[in-house]
């Protein structure tokens, strides 16, 4: 009987130890014009978390710490679990296949390392639109008989000659899911520069400016 009790105690101790782990969760495929979430999860109390980041991705936000504890009672047996997370928001710098390096952490006084994670980055809508604009810019300018009056000739500028458009990367989102918002300026008038640029507040959302062009460079695009 002593041997059986000892064996059961050893098995229970081994099972409790094996439950601790450090895992990473991220989308396998993303686009160049969207931000995405990377979550490192520790099954247990975590300390000394370290992740070097990746030269292929920009850290837009993070890390943010989070934790979750739960207790369940089944057939009179009480089970408690505790998880801690570190969350990052990243954005790819270019298209291609890239690998997120491993993270390390101390969990319940033991060292753990997450597995590397490979992400495929494809060109997004903004990149594709830029390529189409470059192709259209090689075409000849519209003739004077096209029906569109040049503001430089008429001397007046209306809201049809210059306007802004907000382009969203995604419109159907879950709470906490990131997306991108691109503001494009359309104009048929000559513009020398920008002053007092103010972006929308995006009330109710956490937002961060990721890219603003320093030089004005227009390309031709047909707009309905």
C-alpha positions in Angstrom: 0.0 0.0 0.0 2.8 2.4 0.7 4.3 1.9 -2.8 0.9 2.6 -4.4 0.4 5.8 -2.4 3.9 7.0 -3.3 3.4 6.3 -7.0 0.1 8.2 -7.0 1.7 11.2 -5.3 4.5 11.2 -7.9 2.0 11.1 -10.7 0.0 14.0 -9.3 3.1 16.1 -8.8 4.3 15.3 -12.4 0.9 16.2 -13.8 0.8 19.6 -12.0 4.3 20.4 -13.2 3.4 19.6 -16.9 0.5 22.0 -16.9 2.8 25.0 -16.9 3.7 26.3 -20.4 4.5 29.4 -22.4 2.7 29.6 -25.7 2.2 32.2 -28.5 -0.9 33.0 -30.5 -0.9 35.1 -33.7 -2.6 35.0 -37.1 -0.7 32.9 -39.6 -1.4 35.3 -42.5 -1.6 39.1 -42.4 -1.4 42.0 -44.8 1.1 44.8 -45.0 -1.5 47.5 -44.2 -3.0 45.9 -41.1 -2.0 45.7 -37.5 -2.4 42.4 -35.7 -2.2 41.0 -32.2 0.4 38.7 -30.8 -0.3 37.1 -27.4 2.1 35.2 -25.2 0.2 33.1 -22.6 1.7 31.5 -19.5 -0.2 28.8 -17.6 0.8 29.9 -14.1 2.3 33.0 -12.4 4.9 34.5 -14.8 7.9 36.7 -14.1 11.0 37.9 -15.9 9.2 37.8 -19.3 11.5 38.7 -22.2 10.8 38.9 -25.9 13.4 40.6 -28.3 10.9 41.5 -31.0 11.5 41.1 -34.7 13.3 43.4 -37.2 10.6 42.5 -39.7 7.8 43.9 -37.7 7.1 47.3 -36.0 5.8 47.2 -32.5 2.8 49.5 -32.7 1.8 48.9 -29.1 2.7 46.8 -26.1 3.5 44.8 -24.2 0.3 44.9 -22.1 0.1 42.6 -19.1 -3.1 40.6 -18.4 -4.2 37.8 -16.1 -7.1 35.4 -15.6 -8.0 33.1 -12.7 -10.8 30.6 -12.5 -12.0 27.9 -10.1 -14.3 25.0 -10.9 -15.8 22.3 -8.7 -16.7 19.0 -10.4 -17.9 16.0 -8.3 -16.6 17.7 -5.2 -13.1 18.2 -6.6 -11.9 21.8 -6.7 -9.6 22.9 -9.6 -8.0 26.3 -9.9 -6.2 27.7 -12.9 -4.3 30.9 -13.4 -3.0 32.4 -16.7 -1.0 35.5 -17.4 -0.5 37.2 -20.8 1.7 39.7 -22.6 0.1 41.3 -25.6 1.7 43.2 -28.5 0.2 44.9 -31.6 2.6 44.5 -34.6 2.6 45.7 -38.2 4.7 44.1 -41.0 7.3 46.2 -42.7 7.2 44.3 -46.0 5.6 41.3 -47.7 7.2 37.8 -47.2 7.5 35.0 -44.7 8.9 35.9 -41.4 9.4 34.2 -38.0 8.7 35.7 -34.7 11.5 34.7 -32.3 10.9 32.8 -29.0 10.0 34.4 -25.7 11.3 33.3 -22.3 9.8 33.6 -18.9 9.9 32.2 -15.4 6.7 30.3 -14.5 6.2 29.0 -11.0 10.0 29.3 -10.5 10.8 27.3 -13.7 12.2 28.6 -17.0 10.1 28.2 -20.1 10.6 29.2 -23.8 7.9 29.6 -26.4 8.2 28.2 -29.9 9.1 30.4 -32.9 6.0 31.4 -34.9 6.0 31.9 -38.7 3.8 34.5 -40.3 3.1 35.1 -44.0 2.7 38.7 -44.9 0.9 39.5 -48.2 0.3 42.9 -49.9 -2.8 44.6 -48.6 -5.4 46.9 -50.2 -3.3 50.0 -49.7 -0.3 48.5 -51.4 -2.4 47.2 -54.3 -4.0 50.6 -54.8 -0.6 52.3 -54.9 0.5 49.9 -57.6 -2.6 50.6 -59.6 -2.1 54.4 -59.2 1.5 54.1 -60.5 0.2 52.3 -63.6 -2.5 54.9 -64.1 0.0 57.7 -63.7 1.9 56.5 -66.8 -1.2 57.1 -68.9 -1.8 60.3 -70.7 -3.7 63.2 -69.1 -7.3 63.6 -70.0 -8.1 65.8 -72.9 -9.6 69.3 -72.6 -12.8 68.0 -74.0 -13.3 65.4 -71.3 -15.9 67.6 -69.6 -13.8 68.2 -66.4 -12.7 71.7 -65.9 -9.2 72.4 -64.5 -9.4 74.4 -61.3 -6.2 76.1 -62.3 -8.0 77.5 -65.4 -11.3 78.4 -63.7 -9.7 80.0 -60.7 -12.1 78.3 -58.2 -11.9 75.2 -56.1 -15.0 73.3 -55.0 -15.6 70.2 -52.7 -15.5 68.1 -55.9 -12.0 69.3 -56.7 -10.5 68.4 -53.3 -11.7 66.0 -50.6 -10.6 63.4 -48.1 -11.5 59.8 -47.9 -11.1 57.4 -45.0 -10.2 53.8 -46.0 -10.6 51.1 -43.4 -8.6 47.8 -43.5 -11.5 45.9 -41.8 -15.0 46.9 -41.0 -16.3 43.8 -39.1 -14.3 43.6 -35.9 -14.4 41.8 -32.6 -13.6 43.7 -29.4 -9.8 44.1 -29.1 -9.2 43.2 -32.7 -6.9 45.8 -34.5 -7.5 47.3 -37.9 -5.9 50.1 -40.0 -7.4 53.4 -41.1 -5.8 55.2 -44.1 -6.7 58.8 -44.9 -6.2 59.8 -48.6 -6.4 63.2 -50.1 -7.9 63.6 -53.5 -7.4 66.9 -55.4 -7.5 68.4 -58.9 -6.0 71.6 -57.6 -2.4 72.5 -57.2 -1.3 72.1 -53.5 2.0 73.5 -52.3 2.0 72.0 -48.8 0.1 71.0 -45.7 -0.4 73.0 -42.5 -2.2 72.2 -39.2 -2.9 68.6 -40.1 -5.4 67.1 -37.6 -6.5 63.5 -37.7 -9.9 62.1 -36.4 -10.1 61.4 -32.7 -11.5 57.8 -33.3 -13.5 58.2 -30.1 -14.0 54.8 -28.4 -10.9 53.3 -30.0 -7.2 53.2 -29.0 -5.3 54.6 -31.9 -1.7 55.3 -32.9 -0.3 57.0 -36.0 1.9 54.5 -37.8 2.9 56.4 -41.0 2.8 59.9 -42.3 4.5 60.8 -45.6 7.1 63.6 -45.3 7.0 64.6 -48.9 3.9 65.3 -51.1 3.8 62.9 -54.1 0.6 62.6 -56.1 -0.4 59.8 -58.4 -3.3 59.6 -60.8 -6.4 57.7 -59.7 -9.9 57.6 -61.2 -12.7 58.2 -58.6 -16.4 57.8 -59.2 
